[in-house]
Every structure is written in structure tokens, then in C-alpha cells.
């Protein structure tokens, strides 16, 4: 599962992760730069693979993980009220998640529905041609 959050939504992501730490402990987690650092600091028992910061290529790394079939879902808390300098990257992730029929949550309530449905997470790495 990939965790991504715009700056104004990072606190919300950290709180969501804290609430769902038990379920997330069973899931391979990837997170973009600062989001990953904040999650790891707040919930150190989680094993999080940190990618680059979103604007520096982290969004593309998440996209590659989607295309490789290595993710079960993407949780991307988007700030709809701020200008998005890397809006193209957000659209690319949304497009890839749609193409690969991958759950893609943009808010805590949707993310909660996904994590509840995915527990226990099945291993999708064997199905790379999906």
C-alpha cells in the first residue's frame, strides 16, 4: 500500500495511520518522502519503505509500483483547496490506479473503507501481469 499526502493533509494522514496501525502492520507500506518520515516518526513499529518526495519523483515511483502490481491500494490525501504544482503527477497516479483497477482513496473515510476491505491483504506480487 502506498501512502501519500499533500502538505496540508500530512497531519491527517498521520492520525489515520495511528488509528489503523494494527491493520497496517500486516501490509507492506511505501510512502513518499516527507509523508513517510512523518508516519515513521509517529508510528515507529510500522515498516515503511520511503520513496523520494512527490515532486522529486516519488509520485512516479508510486506509479511504477502500481504498474508492477506491487500495491494493493493507494491512499493519497489530496488537498483540494490548495494550488497543486504537481497536479499532472496526481492525475497520472489517478489514471494508473484506474487502469490497473486499484483502490485509490483521497480521504480518511474512503481510506478506512479500503483498509477494512483489504484486511487481511492478499499478496498481489505473484500477479504482476494483471
C-alpha positions as CSV (number, residue, x, y, z in Angstrom):
1,X,0.0,0.0,0.0
2,X,1.3,3.5,-0.8
3,X,0.8,6.4,1.5
4,X,0.9,9.9,0.0
5,X,-0.3,13.2,1.4
6,X,-0.1,16.8,0.4
7,X,1.5,19.2,2.9
8,X,-1.8,20.4,4.3
9,X,-3.0,16.8,4.8
10,X,0.1,15.2,6.4
11,X,-1.3,15.6,9.9
12,X,-4.5,13.9,8.8
13,X,-2.5,11.1,7.3
14,X,-0.5,10.6,10.5
15,X,-3.7,10.4,12.5
16,X,-5.3,8.0,10.1
17,X,-2.2,5.7,10.3
18,X,-2.2,5.8,14.1
19,X,-5.9,4.7,14.1
20,X,-5.2,1.9,11.7
21,X,-1.7,0.8,12.9
22,X,-2.8,-2.8,13.6
23,X,-4.1,-3.4,10.1
24,X,-1.2,-1.5,8.5
25,X,1.3,-3.6,10.4
26,X,0.4,-6.5,8.2
27,X,0.7,-4.6,5.0
28,X,3.9,-3.7,3.0
29,X,3.9,0.1,3.1
30,X,5.5,2.6,0.8
31,X,5.3,6.3,1.3
32,X,6.6,9.4,-0.5
33,X,9.4,11.4,1.3
34,X,8.0,13.6,4.0
35,X,4.8,11.6,4.4
36,X,6.9,8.5,5.1
37,X,9.2,10.4,7.5
38,X,6.2,11.7,9.4
39,X,4.5,8.3,9.6
40,X,7.6,6.5,10.7
41,X,8.2,9.1,13.4
42,X,4.6,8.9,14.7
43,X,4.3,5.1,14.4
44,X,7.8,3.6,14.6
45,X,6.6,0.0,14.8
46,X,5.4,0.2,11.1
47,X,7.9,-0.9,8.4
48,X,7.7,1.9,5.8
49,X,9.8,2.0,2.6
50,X,10.4,5.7,1.9
51,X,10.4,6.8,-1.6
52,X,11.5,10.2,-2.9
53,X,9.5,13.3,-2.2
54,X,6.4,13.5,-4.5
55,X,7.6,16.4,-6.7
56,X,11.1,14.9,-6.9
57,X,10.0,11.6,-8.4
58,X,8.1,9.9,-5.5
59,X,4.8,10.1,-7.4
60,X,6.4,8.4,-10.3
61,X,7.9,5.7,-8.1
62,X,4.4,5.0,-6.7
63,X,3.2,4.9,-10.4
64,X,5.8,2.3,-11.2
65,X,4.8,0.2,-8.2
66,X,1.2,0.3,-9.4
67,X,2.3,-0.8,-12.9
68,X,4.4,-3.6,-11.4
69,X,1.4,-4.9,-9.5
70,X,3.2,-4.4,-6.2
71,X,0.5,-2.4,-4.4
72,X,-2.9,-3.4,-3.0
73,X,-4.1,0.2,-2.8
74,X,-3.0,3.9,-2.8
75,X,-4.0,6.2,0.0
76,X,-3.4,9.8,-1.3
77,X,-4.8,12.5,0.9
78,X,-5.1,15.3,-1.6
79,X,-5.6,19.0,-0.5
80,X,-8.4,20.2,-2.8
81,X,-8.2,23.8,-1.6
82,X,-4.5,24.5,-2.4
83,X,-2.9,25.1,-5.8
84,X,-1.2,21.8,-6.8
85,X,2.1,22.5,-8.5
86,X,2.4,18.8,-9.4
87,X,-1.2,18.3,-10.4
88,X,-0.1,16.4,-13.5
89,X,1.5,13.8,-11.2
90,X,-1.7,13.4,-9.2
91,X,-3.6,12.9,-12.4
92,X,-1.1,10.3,-13.6
93,X,-1.5,8.3,-10.4
94,X,-5.2,8.5,-10.6
95,X,-5.1,7.3,-14.2
96,X,-2.8,4.4,-13.4
97,X,-4.9,3.3,-10.4
98,X,-7.9,3.3,-12.7
99,X,-6.2,1.4,-15.5
100,X,-5.0,-1.3,-13.0
101,X,-8.3,-1.3,-11.1
102,X,-6.5,-0.4,-7.9
103,X,-8.4,1.1,-4.9
104,X,-7.4,4.8,-4.6
105,X,-8.5,6.8,-1.6
106,X,-8.3,10.5,-1.4
107,X,-9.8,11.0,2.1
108,X,-9.7,9.3,5.5
109,X,-13.2,7.9,5.2
110,X,-12.5,6.2,1.9
111,X,-9.1,5.0,3.1
112,X,-10.8,3.4,6.1
113,X,-13.3,1.6,3.8
114,X,-10.4,0.3,1.8
115,X,-8.3,-0.9,4.8
116,X,-11.3,-2.6,6.2
117,X,-12.0,-4.4,2.9
118,X,-8.3,-5.4,2.4
119,X,-7.6,-7.0,5.8
120,X,-6.0,-9.4,5.6
121,X,-4.2,-8.2,2.5
122,X,-3.6,-10.8,-0.2
123,X,-0.2,-11.0,-1.8
124,X,-0.5,-9.4,-5.3
125,X,3.2,-9.7,-6.2
126,X,2.5,-13.1,-7.8
127,X,0.1,-11.5,-10.2
128,X,2.3,-9.0,-12.0
129,X,0.7,-9.3,-15.4
130,X,-2.7,-8.1,-14.1
